[in-house]
Amino acid sequence: MNFTGKNILVQNLPHELEPALQKAADKKRISLILLDDENSKDLISVRKEVNEVARKTGTIDVLLIFCPPIKATGPIKSTPISVFDENLKELWKILNALYAVYPHMMLARRGRIMLVHSSAGFEGFPSHAPGCTIAGALSGLFETFALEASEFNTCISILHQPLLNSQMINSFGSKQVKLEVKQKQANIIKSIFKALKRNGQILLNTKSVQKIKRQKLKLRPKEFKNKIILITGAASGIGRAFANAFSKAGASTVLLDINTRELKHVHSIIASRGQESTAIQLDLRDRNAIDDASKQVIDRFGNIDMLINNAGIAISGILRDLSLEDFKKTLDINLMAPIYLVEKFLPRMLGKQSGHVINIASIDARCPLPMLSPYNAAKRGIRFYSNILRMEVEKHGIGVTTVYPGAVSTNIALNATVRTKSLSNDLLANKETILRGNIVNVFTPDMLVGKIIKGLRDGDPNQHLLPISNKLLLNPWMKSPELVLPFLRSAITGMIYRFQAET
C-alpha cells in the first residue's frame, strides 16, 4: 500500500508516540487526523466528527486504533467491579469509532483498520486485570471482525506491539537512555507502517515481544462430597449437567438462573433424590440481584467451596448489523457478571485459604468464528481475566479452571438472537449453522461435564475440550493462528456470503 496522499484517522494515540507518528506522516505526505477523545464517548458525536473528516478529505483510507493503556490497579481481591466498568468504557469508545468509520469504507469498498495491541494483552499480568481483560476482549472483537470485513475489501488487522507509556519513560534516568527510548518509539512507528502494508490479520512483532515464562500449573485434585457449589445458568445445558453431577457426588448445590420454570424443575429433581439444593432466580445483568443472592447464600452456608460461572448468551450477526446494546448485554452477562460474582465470594475463599472458580469460556476465546463478535469478545476477556486470577490466588490455595468447550448440544444456539439484515432466510433457518460453524459431531452437556470433573480431579487448570471434528480444524489454529486465519477466513466467509448472494 502506497501511503502518499492517504488519510489516516487515529484513535487513542499515546502522547509519547505523537511526535514520531507526525514526523513519519509528514515524511510520507500523509494526512493525519486525531479523533477527539471526548467525542469518542458518544456514537452520535463521533459520527459527526468522522462525517466531517470524510467531507473535507473525500475518504478515510486507514483507521488506526491504539489499545488503551494497561495500568496496574492492584490484585483482583482489592479491585472493585467499578474499575472494570471504567476500563470497559474504552471498548465502547473503540466500537463507536468502528461504527462511525466502517460505513465510509463499505461505500468506498476499500480501507484498512488496524488495532495496535499491547503485548501485555497476550495472557495478562498480575495486578493488571481490568486493562488486560478489556485488551483481551478487544482482540477477540477484532479477530472476529477480520473474518467478516473482506466482503467490502476492507482489511482488518491486529499488530501485537509492546508500547512505551509515560510511566516507563519517566522511570529511565540518563539522557542516553531517553535517547534510546526515542529510537524505540520511532521503531514502533516503522513497525506500524510496515504492518499496514501487509494483508495478514494477526501480525506479531516477534523481535519486540518477550515471551513470559510461566510454570506449568497443577491444581490440587478436587473432591466434592459435602462441598457447597454455586452454578450460574443452572436451569439447562451445561449448568444443569453440573448440578446433576455434583449433587450425585454428594455436594450441596446453589442453582442460579433467570428461567424460573426450568430452574424449579432442576431443583425438584435434585431434591427428590434427597440431596440439598437451593434455587435462586435472578438476572445476571442486575447487580442488586447478585448482591441479594450472594447475601442469601452467605447467610445460609457461610461461604461456597466452588463458583461455576457458566451462564451465557449469544447474539449473532455481522458487525454492521449489531448494536451497541447487543455488545453491552452480551458482555454484561458473559464477562462482567462472572467478575462481579468472583468479587462477592473470593474474599471468603481467601480467608479460609480454600476454594475453586470455574469459568466456562469457549473455544471461540482462542479461535473466533465470524458473526459472533460480542460473544467472542466476552469469552476472550474471561480467558485473560481467568489467567490473571489464577496467577494471583494459586498461592493462597484457590484453584481457577478455565474451560474452552468446542461444540456442545445446548440451547444457547436455539435461544440466540440473530440480527438478520445481511443474512439470507436459508442461513437463518438453522441458527446452529451460524453458532456452531456447521460442525458435525458435538459433546452432550453430560459428556462435557464428565470431562471437566475428570480434569478437576487431575488438577488441570486449562481444559480444551473438543470433539474430533473441532480438533482437526482448531489444533493448527491454536499453534499458528497467523498462518491459519487467512485460509479460515476464505472458507467461512465464502460460505456466509454465498448464502447472501443467492437471496
PAKOL-109160 format. One record per residue (C-alpha): z, x, y; residue in one letter; residue number from 1. Coordinates in nm, 4 decimals. Each point is the difference from the previous one (the first is absolute). Layout:
// PAKOL-109160
[[Z,X,Y],"A",NUM]
...
***
This chain:
// PAKOL-109160
[[0.0000,0.0000,0.0000],"M",1]
[[-0.1029,0.1383,0.3395],"N",2]
[[0.2772,-0.0769,0.2479],"F",3]
[[-0.1944,0.0726,0.3192],"T",4]
[[0.0159,-0.3044,0.2257],"G",5]
[[0.2221,-0.1965,-0.2400],"K",6]
[[0.2928,-0.2191,0.1050],"N",7]
[[0.3285,0.0621,-0.1794],"I",8]
[[0.2882,-0.2421,0.0428],"L",9]
[[0.3382,0.1578,-0.0809],"V",10]
[[0.3288,-0.1666,-0.0885],"Q",11]
[[0.3456,0.1628,-0.0279],"N",12]
[[-0.1243,0.3424,0.1113],"L",13]
[[0.2985,0.2399,-0.0038],"P",14]
[[0.0571,0.1453,0.3477],"H",15]
[[0.0035,0.3483,-0.1514],"E",16]
[[-0.3593,-0.0409,-0.1245],"L",17]
[[-0.1494,-0.1670,0.3082],"E",18]
[[-0.1048,0.3223,0.1818],"P",19]
[[-0.1633,0.1448,-0.3133],"A",20]
[[-0.1833,-0.3252,-0.0775],"L",21]
[[-0.1183,-0.0427,0.3591],"Q",22]
[[-0.1247,0.3601,0.0066],"K",23]
[[-0.1955,-0.0520,-0.3227],"A",24]
[[-0.1410,-0.3304,0.1305],"A",25]
[[-0.1199,0.1626,0.3244],"D",26]
[[-0.1628,0.2814,-0.1952],"K",27]
[[-0.1832,-0.2464,-0.2255],"K",28]
[[-0.0802,-0.2361,0.2924],"R",29]
[[0.1966,-0.2824,-0.1606],"I",30]
[[0.1419,-0.2927,0.1947],"S",31]
[[0.3695,-0.0195,-0.0944],"L",32]
[[0.1842,-0.3274,0.0692],"I",33]
[[0.3739,-0.0342,-0.0686],"L",34]
[[0.1268,-0.3443,-0.0954],"L",35]
[[0.2902,-0.1201,0.2127],"D",36]
[[0.3130,-0.0017,-0.2173],"D",37]
[[0.1455,-0.3065,0.1719],"E",38]
[[-0.3206,-0.2000,-0.0477],"N",39]
[[-0.0015,0.0874,-0.3720],"S",40]
[[0.3121,-0.2114,-0.0508],"K",41]
[[-0.1990,-0.3186,0.0643],"D",42]
[[-0.3295,-0.0889,-0.1693],"L",43]
[[-0.1378,-0.1904,0.2991],"I",44]
[[0.0731,0.2918,0.2365],"S",45]
[[-0.1500,0.2639,-0.2263],"V",46]
[[-0.3105,-0.2153,-0.0554],"R",47]
[[-0.0482,-0.0272,0.3767],"K",48]
[[0.0349,0.3773,0.0350],"E",49]
[[-0.2417,0.0721,-0.2856],"V",50]
[[-0.2534,-0.2574,0.1244],"N",51]
[[0.0106,0.1605,0.3445],"E",52]
[[-0.0574,0.3451,-0.1521],"V",53]
[[-0.2932,-0.1355,-0.2041],"A",54]
[[-0.1476,-0.1679,0.3097],"R",55]
[[0.0131,0.3233,0.2004],"K",56]
[[-0.1115,0.2404,-0.2721],"T",57]
[[-0.2312,-0.2245,-0.2006],"G",58]
[[0.1622,0.0785,-0.3340],"T",59]
[[0.3049,0.1433,-0.1731],"I",60]
[[-0.1110,0.2681,-0.2424],"D",61]
[[0.3367,0.1202,-0.1315],"V",62]
[[0.3523,-0.1403,-0.0127],"L",63]
[[0.2406,0.2896,-0.0564],"L",64]
[[0.3544,-0.1090,-0.0883],"I",65]
[[0.2918,0.2369,-0.0348],"F",66]
[[0.2823,-0.0936,-0.2343],"C",67]
[[0.3161,-0.0731,0.2021],"P",68]
[[0.2570,0.2832,0.0076],"P",69]
[[0.2277,0.0117,-0.3033],"I",70]
[[0.3474,0.0563,0.1400],"K",71]
[[0.3294,0.0792,-0.1674],"A",72]
[[0.2183,-0.3118,0.0086],"T",73]
[[0.2723,0.0973,-0.2464],"G",74]
[[0.0542,-0.1010,-0.3644],"P",75]
[[-0.0923,-0.3484,-0.1163],"I",76]
[[0.3668,-0.0913,-0.0551],"K",77]
[[0.0586,0.0184,0.3769],"S",78]
[[-0.3432,-0.1223,0.1198],"T",79]
[[0.0000,-0.3732,0.0847],"P",80]
[[-0.3003,-0.2220,-0.0590],"I",81]
[[-0.0557,-0.0165,0.3786],"S",82]
[[-0.1174,0.3645,-0.0050],"V",83]
[[-0.2611,-0.0904,-0.2636],"F",84]
[[-0.1019,-0.2964,0.2171],"D",85]
[[-0.0542,0.2319,0.2981],"E",86]
[[-0.2191,0.2317,-0.2077],"N",87]
[[-0.1945,-0.2981,-0.1345],"L",88]
[[-0.1036,-0.0836,0.3575],"K",89]
[[-0.2173,0.3125,-0.0100],"E",90]
[[-0.1959,-0.1487,-0.2892],"L",91]
[[-0.0598,-0.3195,0.2014],"W",92]
[[-0.1353,0.2103,0.2886],"K",93]
[[-0.2476,0.1707,-0.2315],"I",94]
[[-0.1065,-0.3313,-0.1539],"L",95]
[[-0.0568,-0.1364,0.3506],"N",96]
[[-0.2316,0.2926,0.0737],"A",97]
[[-0.1882,-0.0510,-0.3279],"L",98]
[[-0.0479,-0.3710,0.0661],"Y",99]
[[-0.1217,0.0751,0.3539],"A",100]
[[-0.2423,0.2836,-0.0839],"V",101]
[[-0.1419,-0.1002,-0.3390],"Y",102]
[[-0.2060,-0.2996,0.1289],"P",103]
[[-0.1894,0.2366,0.2344],"H",104]
[[-0.0815,0.2314,-0.2903],"M",105]
[[-0.1068,-0.2980,-0.2128],"M",106]
[[-0.2478,-0.1079,0.2662],"L",107]
[[-0.1310,0.3539,0.0450],"A",108]
[[-0.0016,0.0471,-0.3792],"R",109]
[[0.1350,0.3497,0.0409],"R",110]
[[0.3190,0.1796,0.0943],"G",111]
[[0.2838,0.2139,-0.1280],"R",112]
[[0.3693,-0.0716,-0.0171],"I",113]
[[0.2342,0.2819,-0.0942],"M",114]
[[0.3760,0.0035,-0.0533],"L",115]
[[0.1493,0.3448,0.0541],"V",116]
[[0.2882,-0.0316,-0.2402],"H",117]
[[0.3027,0.2255,0.0073],"S",118]
[[0.0491,0.1908,-0.3234],"S",119]
[[0.3626,-0.1165,0.0170],"A",120]
[[-0.1378,-0.3278,-0.1305],"G",121]
[[-0.0975,0.1451,-0.3396],"F",122]
[[0.3202,-0.0818,-0.1858],"E",123]
[[0.2589,-0.0159,0.2768],"G",124]
[[0.2916,0.2123,0.1187],"F",125]
[[0.3736,-0.0763,-0.0156],"P",126]
[[0.1438,-0.1377,0.3265],"S",127]
[[-0.3505,-0.1078,0.1119],"H",128]
[[-0.0261,-0.3274,-0.1928],"A",129]
[[-0.1176,-0.2412,0.2751],"P",130]
[[-0.2815,0.2244,0.1259],"G",131]
[[-0.1135,0.1078,-0.3464],"C",132]
[[0.0077,-0.3570,-0.1311],"T",133]
[[-0.2278,-0.1239,0.2784],"I",134]
[[-0.2226,0.3085,-0.0352],"A",135]
[[-0.0363,-0.0902,-0.3665],"G",136]
[[-0.0886,-0.3594,0.0865],"A",137]
[[-0.2637,0.1264,0.2451],"L",138]
[[-0.1632,0.2205,-0.2622],"S",139]
[[-0.0145,-0.2961,-0.2418],"G",140]
[[-0.1588,-0.2153,0.2704],"L",141]
[[-0.2645,0.2574,0.0917],"F",142]
[[-0.0913,0.0858,-0.3581],"E",143]
[[-0.0595,-0.3710,-0.0638],"T",144]
[[-0.1981,-0.0403,0.3216],"F",145]
[[-0.2145,0.2989,-0.1013],"A",146]
[[-0.1126,-0.1947,-0.3079],"L",147]
[[-0.1164,-0.2955,0.2108],"E",148]
[[-0.1575,0.1409,0.3155],"A",149]
[[-0.3204,0.1448,-0.1465],"S",150]
[[-0.1606,-0.3457,0.0273],"E",151]
[[-0.0509,0.0723,0.3702],"F",152]
[[-0.0716,0.3732,-0.0362],"N",153]
[[0.3449,0.0743,0.1373],"T",154]
[[0.1698,0.3064,-0.1461],"C",155]
[[0.3794,-0.0226,-0.0319],"I",156]
[[0.1855,0.3202,-0.0816],"S",157]
[[0.3468,0.1495,-0.0155],"I",158]
[[0.0642,0.3618,0.0899],"L",159]
[[0.3287,0.1292,-0.1386],"H",160]
[[0.0867,0.2589,0.2618],"Q",161]
[[0.3440,0.1377,0.0951],"P",162]
[[0.0653,-0.0721,0.3677],"L",163]
[[0.2158,0.1953,0.2427],"L",164]
[[0.2354,-0.2041,0.2162],"N",165]
[[0.1952,0.0996,0.3110],"S",166]
[[0.3220,0.0502,-0.1962],"Q",167]
[[-0.1726,0.2586,-0.2198],"M",168]
[[-0.1583,0.1764,0.2975],"I",169]
[[0.3218,0.0138,0.2020],"N",170]
[[0.1805,0.1515,-0.2954],"S",171]
[[-0.2253,0.3087,0.0206],"F",172]
[[0.1474,0.2728,0.2142],"G",173]
[[-0.2357,0.2800,0.0992],"S",174]
[[-0.3136,-0.0299,0.2143],"K",175]
[[-0.1975,0.1598,-0.2807],"Q",176]
[[0.1037,-0.2721,-0.2423],"V",177]
[[-0.0867,-0.2691,0.2539],"K",178]
[[-0.3470,0.1529,0.0352],"L",179]
[[-0.0343,-0.0233,-0.3762],"E",180]
[[0.0992,-0.3668,0.0215],"V",181]
[[-0.2790,-0.0607,0.2537],"K",182]
[[-0.2418,0.1640,-0.2396],"Q",183]
[[0.1222,-0.2313,-0.2772],"K",184]
[[-0.0598,-0.2990,0.2282],"Q",185]
[[-0.3571,0.1156,0.0573],"A",186]
[[-0.0444,0.0366,-0.3752],"N",187]
[[0.1248,-0.3562,-0.0514],"I",188]
[[-0.2661,-0.1295,0.2394],"I",189]
[[-0.2652,0.2064,-0.1816],"K",190]
[[0.1137,-0.1542,-0.3296],"S",191]
[[-0.0333,-0.3489,0.1472],"I",192]
[[-0.3577,0.0512,0.1226],"F",193]
[[-0.0945,0.1699,-0.3258],"K",194]
[[0.1401,-0.2955,-0.1938],"A",195]
[[-0.1831,-0.2515,0.2207],"L",196]
[[-0.3293,0.1573,-0.1080],"K",197]
[[0.0734,-0.0755,-0.3638],"R",198]
[[-0.0563,-0.3286,-0.1795],"N",199]
[[0.3017,0.0261,-0.2295],"G",200]
[[0.2851,-0.2480,0.0261],"Q",201]
[[0.3021,0.2136,-0.0939],"I",202]
[[-0.0150,0.3413,0.1640],"L",203]
[[0.2624,0.2639,-0.0590],"L",204]
[[0.0512,0.3084,0.2132],"N",205]
[[0.1151,0.2022,-0.3003],"T",206]
[[0.0499,0.3196,0.1996],"K",207]
[[0.2615,-0.1666,0.2175],"S",208]
[[0.1816,-0.2251,-0.2437],"V",209]
[[0.2893,0.1555,-0.1829],"Q",210]
[[0.0867,-0.1662,-0.3255],"K",211]
[[0.3674,-0.0789,-0.0336],"I",212]
[[0.1504,0.1113,-0.3262],"K",213]
[[0.2203,-0.2662,-0.1518],"R",214]
[[0.2013,0.0170,-0.3162],"Q",215]
[[-0.1168,-0.2304,-0.2732],"K",216]
[[0.2708,-0.2601,0.0090],"L",217]
[[0.1636,-0.1521,-0.3039],"K",218]
[[0.2202,-0.3008,0.0688],"L",219]
[[0.3108,-0.0844,-0.1927],"R",220]
[[-0.0865,-0.2207,-0.2987],"P",221]
[[0.1013,-0.3607,0.0616],"K",222]
[[0.1823,-0.2582,-0.2058],"E",223]
[[0.0316,-0.3574,0.1184],"F",224]
[[0.2862,-0.1796,-0.1733],"K",225]
[[0.2411,-0.1588,0.2494],"N",226]
[[-0.2055,0.1256,0.2960],"K",227]
[[-0.0749,-0.2124,0.3071],"I",228]
[[-0.3751,-0.0005,0.0632],"I",229]
[[-0.1655,-0.1637,0.3018],"L",230]
[[-0.3679,-0.0924,-0.0359],"I",231]
[[-0.2291,-0.1275,0.2758],"T",232]
[[-0.2996,-0.2146,-0.0911],"G",233]
[[0.1927,-0.1041,-0.3122],"A",234]
[[-0.1577,-0.3437,-0.0459],"A",235]
[[-0.3205,0.1172,-0.1639],"S",236]
[[-0.2046,0.2930,-0.1243],"G",237]
[[0.1594,0.3444,-0.0079],"I",238]
[[0.3234,-0.1226,0.1615],"G",239]
[[0.0461,-0.2673,-0.2635],"R",240]
[[-0.0675,0.2546,-0.2753],"A",241]
[[0.2640,0.2305,0.1532],"F",242]
[[0.2512,-0.2867,0.0088],"A",243]
[[-0.0571,-0.0866,-0.3651],"N",244]
[[0.0055,0.3602,-0.1213],"A",245]
[[0.3137,0.1061,0.1858],"F",246]
[[0.1926,-0.3161,-0.0812],"S",247]
[[-0.0778,0.0515,-0.3694],"K",248]
[[0.1305,0.3576,0.0388],"A",249]
[[0.3345,-0.1390,0.1166],"G",250]
[[-0.0377,0.0316,0.3765],"A",251]
[[0.0984,-0.2565,0.2613],"S",252]
[[-0.3060,-0.0877,0.2079],"T",253]
[[-0.0299,-0.1090,0.3624],"V",254]
[[-0.3332,-0.1785,0.0443],"L",255]
[[-0.1672,-0.0271,0.3413],"L",256]
[[-0.3192,-0.1930,0.0719],"D",257]
[[-0.1512,-0.2407,0.2499],"I",258]
[[-0.1207,-0.2375,-0.2746],"N",259]
[[0.3017,-0.2250,-0.0615],"T",260]
[[-0.1428,-0.1933,-0.2947],"R",261]
[[-0.1081,0.3029,-0.2048],"E",262]
[[0.3150,0.1903,0.0961],"L",263]
[[0.2210,-0.2781,-0.1383],"K",264]
[[-0.2082,-0.0041,-0.3171],"H",265]
[[0.0477,0.3747,-0.0632],"V",266]
[[0.3708,-0.0290,0.0826],"H",267]
[[0.0463,-0.2895,-0.2426],"S",268]
[[-0.1694,0.1906,-0.2840],"I",269]
[[0.2325,0.2970,0.0480],"I",270]
[[0.3064,-0.2238,0.0352],"A",271]
[[-0.0937,-0.1919,-0.3169],"S",272]
[[0.0400,0.3264,-0.1927],"R",273]
[[0.3541,0.0334,0.1338],"G",274]
[[-0.0890,0.2925,0.2271],"Q",275]
[[0.1272,0.0295,0.3564],"E",276]
[[-0.2550,-0.0563,0.2744],"S",277]
[[-0.0003,-0.0926,0.3680],"T",278]
[[-0.3057,-0.1550,0.1703],"A",279]
[[-0.0497,0.0197,0.3781],"I",280]
[[-0.3002,-0.1558,0.1712],"Q",281]
[[-0.1143,0.1901,0.3101],"L",282]
[[-0.2997,0.1081,0.2041],"D",283]
[[-0.0125,0.3804,0.0170],"L",284]
[[-0.1492,-0.0183,0.3506],"R",285]
[[0.3274,-0.1540,0.1212],"D",286]
[[0.2494,0.2822,0.0539],"R",287]
[[0.2809,-0.2439,0.0739],"N",288]
[[-0.0578,-0.1482,-0.3452],"A",289]
[[0.0133,0.3502,-0.1505],"I",290]
[[0.3296,0.0586,0.1842],"D",291]
[[0.1439,-0.3211,-0.1449],"D",292]
[[-0.1244,0.0745,-0.3527],"A",293]
[[0.1368,0.3556,0.0114],"S",294]
[[0.3404,-0.1270,0.1129],"K",295]
[[-0.0006,-0.2598,-0.2772],"Q",296]
[[-0.0755,0.2652,-0.2628],"V",297]
[[0.2574,0.2474,0.1320],"I",298]
[[0.2681,-0.2700,0.0275],"D",299]
[[-0.0561,-0.0967,-0.3622],"R",300]
[[-0.0653,0.3339,-0.1706],"F",301]
[[0.1243,0.2628,0.2453],"G",302]
[[-0.3273,0.1884,-0.0350],"N",303]
[[-0.3124,0.0255,-0.2123],"I",304]
[[-0.0958,0.2732,-0.2443],"D",305]
[[-0.3755,-0.0361,0.0363],"M",306]
[[-0.2328,-0.1346,0.2680],"L",307]
[[-0.3525,-0.0904,-0.1105],"I",308]
[[-0.2381,-0.0542,0.2918],"N",309]
[[-0.2729,-0.1878,-0.1817],"N",310]
[[-0.1053,-0.2927,0.2230],"A",311]
[[-0.3386,0.0276,0.1638],"G",312]
[[-0.2999,-0.1885,0.1333],"I",313]
[[-0.3692,0.0809,0.0407],"A",314]
[[-0.2305,-0.1109,0.2813],"I",315]
[[-0.3555,0.1036,-0.0732],"S",316]
[[-0.3047,0.0433,0.2166],"G",317]
[[-0.2152,0.2561,0.1736],"I",318]
[[0.1808,0.1452,0.3017],"L",319]
[[-0.2036,-0.1892,0.2588],"R",320]
[[0.0990,-0.3313,-0.1653],"D",321]
[[0.3747,0.0744,-0.0043],"L",322]
[[0.2369,-0.0740,0.2875],"S",323]
[[0.2952,0.1976,0.1304],"L",324]
[[0.2205,-0.2773,-0.1371],"E",325]
[[-0.1406,0.0675,-0.3485],"D",326]
[[0.1153,0.3606,0.0349],"F",327]
[[0.3399,-0.0984,0.1400],"K",328]
[[0.0722,-0.2489,-0.2764],"K",329]
[[-0.1032,0.2406,-0.2762],"T",330]
[[0.1910,0.2968,0.1412],"L",331]
[[0.3083,-0.2137,0.0683],"D",332]
[[0.0226,-0.1066,-0.3649],"I",333]
[[-0.1443,0.2986,-0.1863],"N",334]
[[0.1447,0.2831,0.2115],"L",335]
[[0.2656,-0.0948,0.2555],"M",336]
[[0.1989,-0.2373,-0.2238],"A",337]
[[0.0548,0.2681,-0.2698],"P",338]
[[0.1112,0.2452,0.2708],"I",339]
[[0.2434,-0.2567,0.1399],"Y",340]
[[0.1435,-0.0777,-0.3439],"L",341]
[[0.0587,0.3706,-0.0589],"V",342]
[[0.1831,0.0118,0.3345],"E",343]
[[0.2247,-0.2840,-0.1192],"K",344]
[[0.0990,0.1447,-0.3389],"F",345]
[[-0.0413,0.3778,0.0252],"L",346]
[[0.3335,0.0678,0.1798],"P",347]
[[0.1979,-0.1528,-0.2873],"R",348]
[[-0.2041,0.1899,-0.2577],"M",349]
[[0.0757,0.3208,0.1890],"L",350]
[[0.3657,-0.0951,0.0122],"G",351]
[[0.0280,-0.0116,-0.3784],"K",352]
[[-0.2559,0.2818,-0.0561],"Q",353]
[[-0.1990,-0.2230,-0.2309],"S",354]
[[-0.2933,-0.2374,0.0146],"G",355]
[[-0.3746,-0.0309,-0.0364],"H",356]
[[-0.2888,-0.1294,0.2102],"V",357]
[[-0.3327,-0.1003,-0.1551],"I",358]
[[-0.2894,-0.0550,0.2393],"N",359]
[[-0.3073,-0.1651,-0.1481],"I",360]
[[-0.2947,0.1575,0.1799],"A",361]
[[-0.3522,-0.0218,-0.1415],"S",362]
[[-0.2695,0.2335,-0.1194],"I",363]
[[-0.1632,-0.1032,0.3303],"D",364]
[[0.2628,0.2202,0.1661],"A",365]
[[-0.1943,0.2918,-0.1493],"R",366]
[[-0.3494,-0.1421,-0.0457],"C",367]
[[-0.0646,-0.2778,0.2562],"P",368]
[[-0.2667,-0.2575,-0.0807],"L",369]
[[-0.1947,-0.1799,0.2737],"P",370]
[[0.0898,-0.3393,0.1519],"M",371]
[[0.3729,0.0655,-0.0390],"L",372]
[[0.0837,0.2042,0.3091],"S",373]
[[0.3338,-0.1745,0.0882],"P",374]
[[0.1150,0.0217,-0.3637],"Y",375]
[[-0.1114,0.3611,-0.0398],"N",376]
[[0.1659,0.1046,0.3259],"A",377]
[[0.3308,-0.1548,-0.1091],"A",378]
[[-0.0101,0.1539,-0.3470],"K",379]
[[-0.0886,0.3468,0.1344],"R",380]
[[0.2903,-0.0363,0.2444],"G",381]
[[0.2468,-0.0918,-0.2747],"I",382]
[[-0.1208,0.2974,-0.2031],"R",383]
[[0.0874,0.2434,0.2785],"F",384]
[[0.3277,-0.1754,0.0801],"Y",385]
[[0.1029,0.0178,-0.3669],"S",386]
[[-0.0777,0.3714,-0.0145],"N",387]
[[0.2239,0.0713,0.2990],"I",388]
[[0.2776,-0.2292,-0.1235],"L",389]
[[-0.0013,0.1839,-0.3351],"R",390]
[[0.0236,0.3405,0.1688],"M",391]
[[0.2989,-0.1144,0.2062],"E",392]
[[0.2115,-0.1871,-0.2550],"V",393]
[[-0.0582,0.1721,-0.3358],"E",394]
[[0.2822,0.2465,0.0730],"K",395]
[[0.2341,-0.2988,0.0354],"H",396]
[[-0.0705,-0.1281,-0.3507],"G",397]
[[-0.2435,-0.2731,0.1094],"I",398]
[[-0.3381,-0.0320,-0.1677],"G",399]
[[-0.3197,-0.1180,0.1663],"V",400]
[[-0.2967,-0.1018,-0.2142],"T",401]
[[-0.3435,-0.0807,0.1402],"T",402]
[[-0.2291,-0.1979,-0.2289],"V",403]
[[-0.3780,0.0085,0.0474],"Y",404]
[[-0.1366,-0.2786,-0.2228],"P",405]
[[-0.3683,-0.0441,-0.0675],"G",406]
[[-0.1344,-0.3471,-0.0697],"A",407]
[[0.2728,-0.2466,-0.1058],"V",408]
[[-0.0541,-0.3668,-0.0881],"S",409]
[[0.2229,-0.1567,0.2675],"T",410]
[[-0.0494,-0.2770,0.2552],"N",411]
[[-0.0468,0.2350,0.2962],"I",412]
[[-0.3791,-0.0239,-0.0317],"A",413]
[[-0.0054,-0.3764,-0.0528],"L",414]
[[0.2402,-0.0627,0.2905],"N",415]
[[-0.1685,0.2446,0.2359],"A",416]
[[-0.1486,-0.1090,0.3297],"T",417]
[[-0.3649,0.1059,0.0220],"V",418]
[[-0.1649,0.0205,0.3413],"R",419]
[[-0.3464,-0.1408,-0.0569],"T",420]
[[-0.2248,0.0659,0.3017],"K",421]
[[-0.1935,0.2834,-0.1614],"S",422]
[[0.0347,-0.0900,-0.3681],"L",423]
[[-0.2302,-0.2106,-0.2115],"S",424]
[[0.1023,-0.3057,-0.2016],"N",425]
[[-0.0872,0.1899,-0.3188],"D",426]
[[0.2556,0.2663,0.0807],"L",427]
[[0.2602,-0.2491,0.1188],"L",428]
[[-0.0288,-0.1900,-0.3274],"A",429]
[[0.1997,0.2749,-0.1655],"N",430]
[[0.2755,0.1418,0.2180],"K",431]
[[0.1003,0.2363,-0.2767],"E",432]
[[-0.3392,0.1719,0.0302],"T",433]
[[0.1015,0.0933,0.3521],"I",434]
[[0.3624,0.0848,-0.0685],"L",435]
[[-0.0351,0.1768,-0.3329],"R",436]
[[-0.3379,0.1622,0.0394],"G",437]
[[-0.1507,-0.1914,-0.2945],"N",438]
[[0.2054,0.2081,-0.2457],"I",439]
[[-0.0196,-0.1184,-0.3583],"V",440]
[[0.3357,0.0683,-0.1628],"N",441]
[[0.3328,-0.0456,0.1772],"V",442]
[[0.3693,0.0232,-0.0772],"F",443]
[[0.2084,-0.3117,-0.0462],"T",444]
[[0.3202,0.0017,0.2098],"P",445]
[[0.2106,0.0385,-0.3153],"D",446]
[[-0.2050,0.3003,-0.1145],"M",447]
[[0.0336,0.1623,0.3417],"L",448]
[[0.3748,-0.0574,0.0263],"V",449]
[[0.0488,0.1372,-0.3512],"G",450]
[[-0.1701,0.3220,0.1085],"K",451]
[[0.2027,0.0160,0.3227],"I",452]
[[0.3280,-0.0390,-0.1886],"I",453]
[[-0.1051,0.2723,-0.2423],"K",454]
[[-0.0699,0.2225,0.3015],"G",455]
[[0.3452,-0.0784,0.1412],"L",456]
[[0.1617,0.0964,-0.3291],"R",457]
[[-0.2063,0.3206,-0.0023],"D",458]
[[0.0877,0.0805,0.3623],"G",459]
[[-0.3579,-0.0149,0.1366],"D",460]
[[0.0040,-0.0379,0.3847],"P",461]
[[-0.3741,-0.0738,0.0474],"N",462]
[[-0.1663,-0.2354,-0.2450],"Q",463]
[[-0.3797,-0.0370,0.0020],"H",464]
[[-0.0597,-0.2842,-0.2415],"L",465]
[[-0.3693,-0.0616,-0.0564],"L",466]
[[-0.2021,-0.1846,-0.2623],"P",467]
[[-0.2675,0.2178,-0.1622],"I",468]
[[-0.2828,-0.1307,0.2228],"S",469]
[[0.2070,0.0827,0.3097],"N",470]
[[0.0681,0.3511,-0.1261],"K",471]
[[-0.3688,0.0780,-0.0495],"L",472]
[[-0.0677,-0.0863,0.3645],"L",473]
[[0.3165,0.1147,0.1724],"L",474]
[[0.1047,0.3234,-0.1683],"N",475]
[[-0.2899,0.1960,0.1603],"P",476]
[[0.0817,-0.1629,0.3356],"W",477]
[[0.3629,0.1067,-0.0093],"M",478]
[[-0.1003,0.3606,-0.0732],"K",479]
[[-0.2870,0.0326,0.2513],"S",480]
[[-0.0218,-0.3028,0.2336],"P",481]
[[-0.2264,0.1767,0.2484],"E",482]
[[-0.2622,0.0449,-0.2760],"L",483]
[[0.0275,-0.3410,-0.1653],"V",484]
[[0.0170,-0.2215,0.3101],"L",485]
[[-0.3691,0.0172,0.1012],"P",486]
[[-0.1074,-0.1099,-0.3499],"F",487]
[[0.2672,-0.2704,-0.0137],"L",488]
[[-0.1043,-0.1303,0.3412],"R",489]
[[-0.3646,-0.0198,-0.1007],"S",490]
[[0.0790,-0.1849,-0.3221],"A",491]
[[0.2479,-0.2481,0.1433],"I",492]
[[-0.1587,-0.0768,0.3352],"T",493]
[[-0.3340,-0.0364,-0.1752],"G",494]
[[0.1547,-0.2762,-0.2118],"M",495]
[[0.1736,-0.1653,0.2957],"I",496]
[[-0.2911,-0.0114,0.2388],"Y",497]
[[-0.2541,-0.0895,-0.2656],"R",498]
[[0.1918,-0.3263,-0.0398],"F",499]
[[-0.0064,-0.0454,0.3765],"Q",500]
[[-0.3732,0.0650,0.0266],"A",501]
[[-0.0779,-0.2712,-0.2544],"E",502]
[[0.1608,-0.2782,0.2071],"T",503]
***
